[in-house]
Amino acid sequence: MNIFDNYLQLITEGVIGFLVLYLIYRINTRKPQLAYYITNMAQFTMAGSPPTTIGTHTIMIQNSSGVKAEEIEICHTSAPTYFNVYPDIPWTSEDTGQGGQIIKFRDLPAKNRIIISYLYFITPNFPSYLPQYVRSKVGYVTQMQSIPTPVYAMWIKVVSYILGFLGFVFVLNLLYELIKMIFKF
């Protein structure tokens, strides 16, 4: 076995590994990747007789995949009185029959977001206006506890994968040469 065979084997293993990772990536991005998080929770007490307390929060639903998500539902155990949807996309509202409300969106385009801002009065027996669940056609949406990372352009991802692969091949070659030099074979 000569040194050319070792390099050929090394390059073949790297190419096969890269193709397997790319295949896993493509399979994983065929379905929508939805996540939501709740932010800007606050309450304000307005002066008056009696004092009025107003609450607010925001829900952001993000589709970070390259495929549009369909039939998105946000279910509330209590119907929110005032809310605003941004961007202004078509939505419908449906009562659950037990005082709750489901806000429905037909679809959410790829790499896009829906932001719903709520405003409500807080009374001693006020219900929770936080969502009971958020789901789409493919299943329940994951709730995140932090702000999502930015979505990078595809060319940046491809360049990163190629540079990572080349760096991996370089490190393997360096290790091979070091082992060869240490054991002198």
C-alpha positions as CSV (number, residue, x, y, z in Angstrom):
1,M,0.0,0.0,0.0
2,N,1.5,3.3,-1.1
3,I,0.9,6.8,0.1
4,F,-1.5,7.5,-2.8
5,D,-3.8,4.8,-1.6
6,N,-3.9,6.4,1.9
7,Y,-4.8,9.8,0.5
8,L,-7.4,8.2,-1.8
9,Q,-9.0,6.4,1.1
10,L,-8.9,9.6,3.2
11,I,-10.6,11.7,0.5
12,T,-13.2,9.0,-0.2
13,E,-14.2,8.8,3.4
14,G,-14.4,12.6,3.6
15,V,-16.6,12.8,0.5
16,I,-18.9,10.0,1.7
17,G,-19.2,11.6,5.2
18,F,-20.0,14.9,3.6
19,L,-22.7,13.4,1.4
20,V,-24.3,11.5,4.3
21,L,-24.4,14.8,6.3
22,Y,-25.9,16.7,3.4
23,L,-28.5,14.0,2.9
24,I,-29.5,14.2,6.6
25,Y,-29.7,18.0,6.3
26,R,-31.9,17.8,3.2
27,I,-34.2,15.2,4.8
28,N,-34.5,17.3,8.0
29,T,-35.4,20.5,6.1
30,R,-38.2,19.0,4.0
31,K,-40.7,19.7,6.7
32,P,-41.4,23.0,8.4
33,Q,-39.3,23.8,11.5
34,L,-41.6,25.9,13.7
35,A,-40.8,27.3,17.1
36,Y,-42.4,29.9,19.2
37,Y,-41.5,32.0,22.2
38,I,-43.3,34.3,24.5
39,T,-41.7,37.7,25.3
40,N,-42.4,41.2,26.5
41,M,-44.6,40.1,29.4
42,A,-45.5,43.1,31.5
43,Q,-48.2,44.6,33.6
44,F,-49.0,48.3,34.2
45,T,-51.1,49.8,37.0
46,M,-53.0,52.9,35.8
47,A,-53.9,55.6,38.3
48,G,-57.6,56.0,39.0
49,S,-60.3,55.0,41.3
50,P,-60.1,52.1,41.4
51,P,-56.7,51.6,39.8
52,T,-56.7,49.5,36.6
53,T,-54.1,47.0,35.8
54,I,-53.2,46.3,32.2
55,G,-51.2,43.3,31.0
56,T,-49.4,42.6,27.8
57,H,-47.2,40.0,26.2
58,T,-46.1,38.9,22.7
59,I,-45.9,35.6,21.0
60,M,-43.5,35.1,18.0
61,I,-43.9,32.0,15.8
62,Q,-41.0,31.4,13.4
63,N,-40.6,29.1,10.5
64,S,-36.9,28.6,10.0
65,S,-37.1,25.9,7.3
66,G,-37.2,26.2,3.6
67,V,-40.7,24.8,3.4
68,K,-43.9,26.7,4.2
69,A,-45.9,25.6,7.3
70,E,-49.6,25.0,6.9
71,E,-52.7,25.2,9.2
72,I,-51.1,27.0,12.2
73,E,-53.3,27.2,15.3
74,I,-52.8,29.1,18.6
75,C,-55.2,27.9,21.3
76,H,-56.0,30.0,24.3
77,T,-58.0,28.7,27.3
78,S,-59.6,32.2,27.6
79,A,-60.4,34.4,24.6
80,P,-58.0,37.4,24.5
81,T,-59.9,40.7,24.2
82,Y,-57.4,42.8,22.3
83,F,-54.6,41.5,20.1
84,N,-52.7,42.5,17.0
85,V,-51.1,40.3,14.3
86,Y,-48.0,41.4,12.4
87,P,-47.4,41.1,9.5
88,D,-50.9,41.7,8.4
89,I,-51.7,38.2,7.0
90,P,-55.1,36.6,6.8
91,W,-56.2,34.8,10.0
92,T,-59.5,33.4,11.4
93,S,-60.7,33.0,15.0
94,E,-62.8,30.2,16.3
95,D,-64.4,29.7,19.7
96,T,-63.6,26.5,21.5
97,G,-67.0,26.4,23.3
98,Q,-65.5,26.6,26.8
99,G,-64.6,30.3,26.7
100,G,-61.4,29.7,24.8
101,Q,-60.3,30.8,21.4
102,I,-58.2,29.4,18.6
103,I,-56.5,31.8,16.2
104,K,-55.8,30.1,12.8
105,F,-53.4,31.0,10.0
106,R,-53.7,29.2,6.7
107,D,-49.9,29.2,6.2
108,L,-46.6,30.7,7.2
109,P,-44.1,31.1,4.4
110,A,-40.6,29.7,4.6
111,K,-38.1,31.7,6.7
112,N,-40.8,34.0,8.1
113,R,-42.4,35.0,11.4
114,I,-45.8,35.8,12.8
115,I,-45.9,38.2,15.8
116,I,-49.0,38.4,18.0
117,S,-49.2,41.2,20.6
118,Y,-51.8,41.0,23.3
119,L,-53.3,43.7,25.6
120,Y,-55.7,42.8,28.4
121,F,-57.2,44.0,31.7
122,I,-56.0,42.2,34.8
123,T,-58.8,41.6,37.4
124,P,-58.7,39.5,40.6
125,N,-60.0,36.5,38.7
126,F,-58.4,37.2,35.4
127,P,-57.7,34.2,33.2
128,S,-54.4,33.3,31.6
129,Y,-54.1,34.6,28.1
130,L,-50.9,32.6,27.4
131,P,-51.4,30.0,24.7
132,Q,-52.4,26.5,25.8
133,Y,-50.7,25.1,22.7
134,V,-49.4,26.1,19.3
135,R,-49.5,23.5,16.5
136,S,-49.4,23.1,12.7
137,K,-50.4,20.5,10.2
138,V,-47.3,18.4,11.0
139,G,-47.6,18.6,14.8
140,Y,-47.1,20.7,17.9
141,V,-44.7,23.6,17.8
142,T,-41.7,23.7,20.1
143,Q,-41.7,26.5,22.7
144,M,-38.2,28.1,23.0
145,Q,-37.0,29.8,26.1
146,S,-34.7,32.2,24.4
147,I,-34.7,34.4,21.3
148,P,-34.0,32.4,18.1
149,T,-30.7,32.8,16.2
150,P,-30.7,34.5,12.9
151,V,-31.4,32.5,9.7
152,Y,-28.4,32.6,7.5
153,A,-28.4,32.7,3.7
154,M,-27.9,29.3,1.9
155,W,-24.6,30.4,0.3
156,I,-23.2,31.2,3.7
157,K,-24.2,27.7,5.0
158,V,-22.7,26.0,1.9
159,V,-19.4,27.9,2.2
160,S,-19.3,27.0,5.9
161,Y,-19.8,23.3,5.2
162,I,-17.1,23.3,2.5
163,L,-14.6,25.1,4.7
164,G,-15.4,22.7,7.6
165,F,-14.9,19.7,5.3
166,L,-11.6,21.0,4.0
167,G,-10.5,21.8,7.6
168,F,-11.4,18.2,8.6
169,V,-9.4,16.7,5.7
170,F,-6.4,19.0,6.6
171,V,-6.5,17.9,10.3
172,L,-6.7,14.2,9.3
173,N,-3.8,14.6,6.9
174,L,-1.8,16.5,9.6
175,L,-2.4,13.6,12.1
176,Y,-1.4,11.1,9.5
177,E,1.8,12.9,8.7
178,L,2.6,13.3,12.4
179,I,2.0,9.6,13.1
180,K,4.1,8.7,10.1
181,M,7.0,10.9,11.3
182,I,6.9,9.7,14.9
183,F,6.8,6.0,14.0
184,K,8.9,6.4,10.8
185,F,7.1,4.1,8.5
